[in-house]
Amino acid sequence: MELRLFHHYSTSTCHAMPLAEEEVGREMWAIEVPNIAFDHPYVYSAVLAVAALHLLTDNPNDVLLQTATYQYIDESLSGYRNELSNINSDNALAVFTASILLGLNARLRYRCLGNNPPPYSLPLEFLHLQRGTKEIFYRTNQVIAGSGAKKWVD
């Protein structure tokens, strides 16, 4: 499943991500995010969770994909939670990347519901995650500003 999801991410999902139509976005999602993920397991798990959700949009009844989504998001959240208490120059970019992926995960979850969405309610989970991403950005901005990732944060 892991290989299937990473293959799907690298051949399909990364091309459907926000800003993927621009060169800087393609570089970010197809090259930079996987490079960060290889060094930080919680980012890798978040990538796999997003890929699983992307696959679920075409296969909403696939129980293995549903299970994988929960497994990888759980793994990502566990590692991410541990890193939040000690943001430093070694993990700042990974923490910021994970916060973006986790927010996208919450957003994609609604798309995966297909033709059976629940009645509309405010997407509070997504909004809370976006607020958290803003806070993470402020805490990591100095490190990110000094890295090659600055071009895709602007």
C-alpha positions in Angstrom: 0.0 0.0 0.0 2.8 2.4 0.9 4.5 2.0 -2.5 1.2 2.3 -4.3 0.4 5.5 -2.4 3.8 7.1 -2.9 3.7 6.2 -6.6 0.3 7.8 -6.9 1.5 10.9 -5.1 4.5 11.3 -7.4 2.7 10.6 -10.7 -0.7 12.2 -10.0 -1.4 13.8 -6.7 1.5 16.2 -6.8 0.3 17.5 -10.2 -3.2 18.3 -8.7 -2.0 20.2 -5.7 -2.5 24.0 -5.2 -0.1 26.0 -7.4 0.9 22.9 -9.4 0.2 24.7 -12.6 3.1 27.1 -11.9 6.8 26.1 -12.0 7.4 26.9 -8.4 4.4 24.9 -7.3 5.5 21.9 -9.4 8.9 22.0 -7.9 7.5 22.3 -4.4 5.1 19.4 -4.6 7.1 17.0 -6.9 10.6 17.6 -5.6 10.8 19.5 -2.3 8.0 17.9 -0.4 9.2 14.4 -1.1 12.8 15.3 -0.2 11.5 16.7 3.1 9.3 13.6 3.6 12.3 11.3 3.2 14.0 12.9 6.2 10.9 13.3 8.4 8.6 10.3 8.8 5.6 12.4 9.9 5.8 14.4 6.7 6.1 11.2 4.7 3.0 9.8 6.4 1.1 13.0 5.6 2.1 12.7 2.0 0.8 9.1 1.9 -2.5 10.2 3.6 -3.1 12.9 1.0 -2.3 10.4 -1.8 -4.8 8.0 -0.2 -7.5 10.6 -0.1 -6.8 11.6 -3.7 -7.2 8.0 -4.8 -10.4 7.8 -2.7 -12.0 10.5 -4.9 -12.1 7.9 -7.7 -12.7 4.9 -5.5 -14.8 6.0 -2.5 -15.8 2.5 -1.5 -12.3 1.1 -1.3 -12.0 0.0 2.3 -8.2 -0.5 2.1 -7.7 3.1 1.0 -10.0 4.3 3.8 -8.0 2.4 6.3 -4.7 3.6 4.9 -5.9 7.2 5.1 -6.7 6.9 8.8 -3.5 5.0 9.5 -1.2 7.5 7.8 -2.9 10.6 9.2 -2.6 9.1 12.7 1.1 8.4 12.2 1.6 11.9 10.8 -0.3 13.6 13.7 1.7 11.6 16.3 5.0 12.6 14.9 3.9 16.2 14.2 2.6 16.6 17.7 6.0 15.6 19.1 7.9 18.0 16.9 5.7 21.0 17.8 7.1 21.2 21.3 10.6 21.7 19.9 10.7 23.7 16.7 14.2 24.4 15.7 16.3 25.0 12.5 16.5 21.2 11.9 12.8 20.6 11.8 11.1 24.0 11.0 10.6 23.4 7.3 9.3 19.9 8.0 6.9 21.1 10.7 5.6 23.8 8.3 5.3 21.3 5.4 3.4 18.9 7.6 1.0 21.6 8.8 0.2 22.4 5.1 -0.3 18.7 4.3 -2.5 18.2 7.3 -4.7 21.2 6.3 -5.0 19.8 2.8 -5.9 16.5 4.2 -8.8 18.0 6.1 -10.0 19.8 3.0 -9.7 16.7 0.8 -11.7 14.6 3.2 -14.9 16.4 2.1 -14.2 15.7 -1.6 -13.8 12.0 -0.8 -17.4 11.8 0.4 -18.5 11.7 -3.2 -22.2 11.8 -3.7 -23.0 11.2 -0.1 -21.8 14.4 1.7 -23.2 15.2 5.1 -25.4 18.3 5.4 -23.3 21.4 5.0 -21.7 22.7 8.2 -18.9 25.1 8.7 -15.5 23.4 8.1 -14.2 24.2 11.5 -11.6 21.4 11.5 -10.1 22.9 8.3 -10.3 26.4 9.6 -8.6 25.5 12.9 -5.8 23.7 11.0 -5.4 26.8 8.8 -5.1 29.0 11.8 -2.5 26.6 13.2 -0.6 26.7 9.9 -0.5 30.5 10.2 1.0 30.2 13.7 3.5 27.6 12.5 4.5 29.9 9.7 5.2 32.7 12.2 7.2 30.4 14.4 9.3 29.0 11.5 9.5 32.0 9.2 13.0 33.0 10.2 14.4 29.5 9.4 12.3 29.2 6.2 13.3 32.7 5.0 17.0 31.6 5.1 16.3 28.4 3.1 15.6 27.5 -0.5 12.0 27.0 0.4 11.4 30.8 0.7 10.4 31.0 -3.0 7.4 28.6 -2.5 6.3 30.2 0.7 5.9 33.7 -0.7 
